[in-house]
Amino acid sequence: MLNKILVTIDESGSSEWAFDTALAMAKSLQAELHLVHVLDPFASGSPKHPLTSVDSFSKVVETSKEETYEQEWDQFESEFGALLKQKQAEAEAAGVTATYSQAKGEPERKICEVARINNIDLIVTGNRDRTNPSSISTYLVRHAPCSVTVVHPKAHNRVISSESRQMAAAVQ
């Protein structure tokens, strides 16, 4: 039985589709939903840590760069924290118990770690690129401690279309 479902959260369309799928599953199965975002310091949108030169001319300049980086990182973390809280509120409004966590590191490894620690029964994740053999979703399928459902954009569109047809038929 699926009692705990983990869904990966970020700002992508595939993440939104994964969330919708996981929410529908959790609601129908009366399962708990655990929302996870991993702050990847090497991702293209993350703040970049300033490099310190060997012959640095001023500790003040280096300190200033470090403080700026820390402020940018705090803002980066807060933005995704707010996204997680928003998704938690959406889940709870749908009648699903939801918790969230945010980790820092390599997303694929951290997601597996969170799943293991929380005794997750199913991971639901989106996939942006089916051709990338080193994608996060591919890693999860191979290494996760539980089953993994990968939601593809095209598949999600079919589900929405099917639901739309059912709703239209009910109205008529």
C-alpha positions as CSV (number, residue, x, y, z in Angstrom):
1,M,0.0,0.0,0.0
2,L,1.2,3.5,-0.8
3,N,1.1,5.5,2.4
4,K,3.8,8.1,1.8
5,I,4.4,9.8,-1.6
6,L,7.3,12.1,-2.2
7,V,7.1,14.6,-5.0
8,T,10.0,16.7,-6.3
9,I,9.4,20.4,-6.5
10,D,11.0,23.1,-8.5
11,E,9.9,25.9,-10.8
12,S,9.6,23.8,-14.0
13,G,6.5,22.8,-15.9
14,S,7.4,19.1,-15.4
15,S,7.5,19.7,-11.6
16,E,4.0,21.2,-11.8
17,W,2.8,18.1,-13.7
18,A,4.4,15.8,-11.1
19,F,2.8,17.7,-8.3
20,D,-0.7,17.5,-9.9
21,T,-0.2,13.7,-10.4
22,A,1.2,13.1,-6.9
23,L,-1.6,15.1,-5.3
24,A,-4.3,13.2,-7.2
25,M,-2.7,9.9,-6.2
26,A,-2.3,11.0,-2.5
27,K,-5.9,12.1,-2.4
28,S,-7.3,8.9,-3.9
29,L,-5.1,6.7,-1.8
30,Q,-5.4,8.8,1.4
31,A,-1.7,8.9,1.5
32,E,0.6,11.6,3.0
33,L,2.5,13.8,0.5
34,H,6.1,14.9,1.2
35,L,7.3,17.8,-1.0
36,V,11.0,18.0,-1.6
37,H,13.2,20.7,-3.2
38,V,17.0,20.4,-3.3
39,L,19.1,23.5,-3.5
40,D,21.8,22.6,-5.9
41,P,24.8,25.0,-5.6
42,F,26.0,24.0,-9.1
43,A,22.6,24.6,-10.9
44,S,22.5,27.4,-13.4
45,G,20.2,29.6,-11.4
46,S,21.9,29.2,-8.0
47,P,24.1,32.0,-6.5
48,K,27.8,31.4,-7.3
49,H,30.3,31.3,-4.5
50,P,32.9,34.0,-5.0
51,L,36.4,32.8,-5.8
52,T,39.2,34.0,-3.6
53,S,42.4,34.8,-5.3
54,V,45.7,33.7,-3.9
55,D,47.1,37.2,-4.0
56,S,44.0,38.9,-2.7
57,F,44.6,42.6,-2.3
58,S,42.0,43.2,0.4
59,K,40.3,41.2,3.1
60,V,37.5,43.8,3.1
61,V,36.7,43.1,-0.6
62,E,36.7,39.4,0.0
63,T,34.5,39.8,3.1
64,S,32.1,41.9,1.1
65,K,31.8,39.3,-1.7
66,E,31.2,36.6,0.9
67,E,28.4,38.6,2.6
68,T,26.8,39.3,-0.8
69,Y,26.9,35.6,-1.7
70,E,25.3,34.7,1.7
71,Q,22.5,37.2,1.1
72,E,21.9,35.9,-2.4
73,W,21.9,32.3,-1.1
74,D,19.4,33.2,1.7
75,Q,17.1,34.8,-0.9
76,F,17.5,31.7,-3.2
77,E,16.6,29.4,-0.3
78,S,13.6,31.6,0.8
79,E,12.2,31.7,-2.7
80,F,12.0,27.9,-2.9
81,G,10.9,27.7,0.7
82,A,7.9,29.9,-0.3
83,L,7.2,27.6,-3.2
84,L,7.2,24.6,-1.0
85,K,4.8,26.3,1.5
86,Q,2.5,27.3,-1.4
87,K,2.4,23.7,-2.7
88,Q,1.8,22.4,0.9
89,A,-1.2,24.8,1.2
90,E,-2.6,23.6,-2.2
91,A,-2.3,20.0,-1.0
92,E,-4.0,20.7,2.3
93,A,-6.8,22.6,0.6
94,A,-7.4,19.5,-1.4
95,G,-7.7,17.5,1.8
96,V,-4.2,15.9,1.6
97,T,-1.8,15.9,4.6
98,A,1.5,17.4,3.3
99,T,4.9,18.1,4.7
100,Y,7.9,19.5,3.0
101,S,11.7,19.6,3.3
102,Q,14.5,21.5,1.5
103,A,18.0,20.0,1.3
104,K,21.2,21.3,-0.2
105,G,23.4,19.2,-2.4
106,E,23.2,16.9,-5.5
107,P,19.4,16.6,-6.2
108,E,19.4,13.0,-7.2
109,R,21.3,11.8,-4.2
110,K,19.4,14.0,-1.7
111,I,16.0,12.9,-3.0
112,C,17.0,9.3,-2.5
113,E,18.3,10.1,1.0
114,V,15.1,11.9,2.0
115,A,13.0,9.0,0.6
116,R,15.1,6.5,2.7
117,I,15.0,8.6,5.9
118,N,11.2,9.2,5.6
119,N,10.3,5.6,4.6
120,I,8.7,6.9,1.4
121,D,6.7,4.3,-0.7
122,L,6.7,6.2,-4.0
123,I,8.6,9.1,-5.6
124,V,6.8,11.1,-8.2
125,T,9.0,13.3,-10.4
126,G,8.9,15.2,-13.6
127,N,11.2,14.8,-16.6
128,R,12.2,17.6,-18.8
129,D,14.4,15.7,-21.2
130,R,13.8,12.1,-22.1
131,T,17.0,11.9,-24.1
132,N,19.4,12.7,-21.2
133,P,20.7,9.4,-19.7
134,S,22.1,11.3,-16.7
135,S,18.9,13.1,-15.7
136,I,17.7,13.2,-12.2
137,S,14.7,11.1,-13.0
138,T,16.9,8.4,-14.6
139,Y,19.1,8.4,-11.5
140,L,16.0,8.0,-9.3
141,V,14.6,5.1,-11.3
142,R,17.9,3.3,-10.9
143,H,18.8,4.2,-7.3
144,A,15.8,5.1,-5.3
145,P,14.9,3.0,-2.3
146,C,11.3,2.8,-3.5
147,S,9.2,2.8,-6.7
148,V,9.4,5.9,-8.9
149,T,6.8,7.4,-11.2
150,V,8.2,9.7,-13.9
151,V,5.6,12.1,-15.3
152,H,6.2,13.2,-18.9
153,P,4.6,16.4,-20.2
154,K,2.8,14.6,-23.0
155,A,1.3,12.0,-20.7
156,H,0.1,14.7,-18.4
157,N,-1.7,16.5,-21.2
158,R,-3.5,13.3,-22.1
159,V,-4.7,13.0,-18.4
160,I,-6.0,16.6,-18.5
161,S,-7.7,16.0,-21.8
162,S,-9.4,12.8,-20.4
163,E,-10.5,14.7,-17.3
164,S,-11.8,17.5,-19.4
165,R,-13.8,15.1,-21.6
166,Q,-15.3,13.4,-18.4
167,M,-16.3,16.8,-17.0
168,A,-17.8,17.9,-20.3
169,A,-19.8,14.7,-20.5
170,A,-21.1,15.2,-16.9
171,V,-22.3,18.7,-17.7
172,Q,-24.3,17.5,-20.7
